[in-house]
Amino acid sequence: MLTRTIDRFIYTPYFGSMESPTTITTPRLRLTHITGVESGSIALSDLHCVWGNEIATKWNIHGSCKTLSETEERARTILKKAQDYFIVHRKVPGQHLEVAEGKDAAPSESNYTWEAIGMINLVRSEKPDLDPLPIPDSKLQRDSQDSDESAKLPAVQTRSIGYMYREEAWGKGYGMEAAAALLNHFRQAASRMDSPTLVYVEAGVDPSNTGSLRILEKLRFQKVGLNVIADEKVFLAGEWRQNEYPIYGLYL
Ligand SMILES: CC(C)(COP(=O)(O)OP(=O)(O)OC[C@H]1O[C@@H](n2cnc3c(N)ncnc32)[C@H](O)[C@@H]1OP(=O)(O)O)[C@@H](O)C(=O)NCCC(=O)NCCS
């Protein structure tokens, strides 16, 4: 592994185009990209299912949104400056499951509906919160000599990942399934860009959030350091805590 310091990176937060898809699908989930919120829309009520839920938002510094209009206002503010927020829906059997043809026929897509269970985002930032991990050798471009000396630094785009789910959807593998699909999508999108681009993802997680830490571990994130925001306490997940949290990093 080569050590590269932050000032040697070429940060390209808005470099090239990495179009977000409308949806990303997995066997059980659909991740729907939110580009805006309209009053009365299904997207807004799906978003409120999550942001309006006190338990899902317990690690959010702003807490839950008490009303639909508060969710709408928060979404407008956030989407103005950050993109790549997705609502996570899970597939649920429709109310009137009928076998179309013959007793062994499998239920068709139309026998399913989608239920909003959470949110996931992979938001671009100007630069990482902490000096990033060294770029692994495997991610460096090489010329025909294929030696360490000839390794070229790719452009690096920094993003931070966040997710939250309603409690009734916890422990079923959805958190892992959605995060893996999202990262995989952006890994592939980066590899298709005209200029070689590497995506560096940061995640900030409280040490007591075992489920979230396990997701990061399974995705092969590595601990970078402690991000100290301020010498003050914040109320998160039911207690007053120091305003600092460990950061984990991963190159896609
Ligand atoms: C943390 C959270 C995202 C986990 O989502 P999830 O869908 O329950 O996670 P998964 O079912 O995909 O589980 C992933 C792994 O974590 C483990 N895990 C999940 N919750 C756990 C918990 N509370 N304690 C210990 N392990 C847990 C699972 O067993 C699984 O590991 P395994 O495959 O080795 O068995 C979810 O609990 C949540 O939304 N919490 C509130 C919001 C939040 O904490 N967001 C993250 C802020 S950093």
The ligand as a Tripos MOL2 file, in Angstrom:
@<TRIPOS>MOLECULE
LIG
   48    50     1     0     0
SMALL
NO_CHARGES

@<TRIPOS>ATOM
      1 C1        -27.9840    0.3220   11.8370 C.3       1 LIG1
      2 C2        -29.0170   -0.1640   10.8270 C.3       1 LIG1
      3 C3        -28.8630    0.6730    9.5670 C.3       1 LIG1
      4 C4        -28.7880   -1.6310   10.5250 C.3       1 LIG1
      5 O1        -29.6730   -2.0100    9.4860 O.3       1 LIG1
      6 P1        -30.2230   -3.5090    9.3580 P.3       1 LIG1
      7 O2        -31.0420   -3.5910    8.1330 O.co2     1 LIG1
      8 O3        -30.8670   -3.8860   10.6380 O.co2     1 LIG1
      9 O4        -28.8660   -4.3220    9.1840 O.3       1 LIG1
     10 P2        -28.7140   -5.7700    8.5220 P.3       1 LIG1
     11 O5        -29.9190   -6.5770    8.8750 O.co2     1 LIG1
     12 O6        -28.3730   -5.6050    7.0970 O.co2     1 LIG1
     13 O7        -27.4840   -6.3600    9.3160 O.3       1 LIG1
     14 C5        -26.1470   -6.1710    8.9030 C.3       1 LIG1
     15 C6        -25.2420   -6.8380    9.9210 C.3       1 LIG1
     16 O8        -25.2930   -6.1380   11.1570 O.3       1 LIG1
     17 C7        -25.7270   -6.9910   12.1960 C.3       1 LIG1
     18 N1        -26.6030   -6.1840   13.0490 N.ar      1 LIG1
     19 C8        -27.6560   -5.4250   12.6750 C.ar      1 LIG1
     20 N2        -28.1770   -4.7990   13.7530 N.ar      1 LIG1
     21 C9        -27.4300   -5.1950   14.8080 C.ar      1 LIG1
     22 C10       -27.4710   -4.8740   16.1970 C.ar      1 LIG1
     23 N3        -28.3720   -4.0260   16.6930 N.pl3     1 LIG1
     24 N4        -26.5520   -5.4360   16.9950 N.ar      1 LIG1
     25 C11       -25.6080   -6.2890   16.5080 C.ar      1 LIG1
     26 N5        -25.5130   -6.6120   15.1850 N.ar      1 LIG1
     27 C12       -26.4290   -6.0700   14.3560 C.ar      1 LIG1
     28 C13       -26.4810   -8.0980   11.4970 C.3       1 LIG1
     29 O9        -26.5070   -9.2720   12.2980 O.3       1 LIG1
     30 C14       -25.6530   -8.2560   10.2370 C.3       1 LIG1
     31 O10       -24.4420   -8.9310   10.5040 O.3       1 LIG1
     32 P3        -24.2460  -10.4750   10.0700 P.3       1 LIG1
     33 O11       -24.5230  -10.5250    8.5890 O.co2     1 LIG1
     34 O12       -22.8430  -10.7660   10.4420 O.co2     1 LIG1
     35 O13       -25.2730  -11.2500   10.8450 O.co2     1 LIG1
     36 C15       -30.4650    0.0070   11.4090 C.3       1 LIG1
     37 O14       -30.5070   -0.6030   12.6700 O.3       1 LIG1
     38 C16       -30.9060    1.4480   11.5470 C.2       1 LIG1
     39 O15       -31.4650    2.0260   10.6310 O.2       1 LIG1
     40 N6        -30.6830    2.0580   12.7330 N.am      1 LIG1
     41 C17       -31.1150    3.4270   13.0040 C.3       1 LIG1
     42 C18       -30.3790    4.4420   12.1490 C.3       1 LIG1
     43 C19       -28.8990    4.2700   12.1900 C.2       1 LIG1
     44 O16       -28.3190    3.8040   13.1500 O.2       1 LIG1
     45 N7        -28.2490    4.6700   11.0870 N.am      1 LIG1
     46 C20       -26.8130    4.5810   10.9540 C.3       1 LIG1
     47 C21       -26.1670    5.7620   11.5460 C.3       1 LIG1
     48 S1        -24.4130    5.6430   11.3250 S.3       1 LIG1
@<TRIPOS>BOND
     1     1     2 1
     2     2     3 1
     3     2     4 1
     4     2    36 1
     5     4     5 1
     6     5     6 1
     7     6     7 2
     8     6     8 1
     9     6     9 1
    10     9    10 1
    11    10    11 2
    12    10    12 1
    13    10    13 1
    14    13    14 1
    15    14    15 1
    16    15    16 1
    17    15    30 1
    18    16    17 1
    19    17    18 1
    20    17    28 1
    21    18    19 ar
    22    18    27 ar
    23    19    20 ar
    24    20    21 ar
    25    21    22 ar
    26    21    27 ar
    27    22    23 1
    28    22    24 ar
    29    24    25 ar
    30    25    26 ar
    31    26    27 ar
    32    28    29 1
    33    28    30 1
    34    30    31 1
    35    31    32 1
    36    32    33 2
    37    32    34 1
    38    32    35 1
    39    36    37 1
    40    36    38 1
    41    38    39 2
    42    38    40 1
    43    40    41 1
    44    41    42 1
    45    42    43 1
    46    43    44 2
    47    43    45 1
    48    45    46 1
    49    46    47 1
    50    47    48 1
@<TRIPOS>SUBSTRUCTURE
     1 LIG1         1 GROUP 0 **** ****
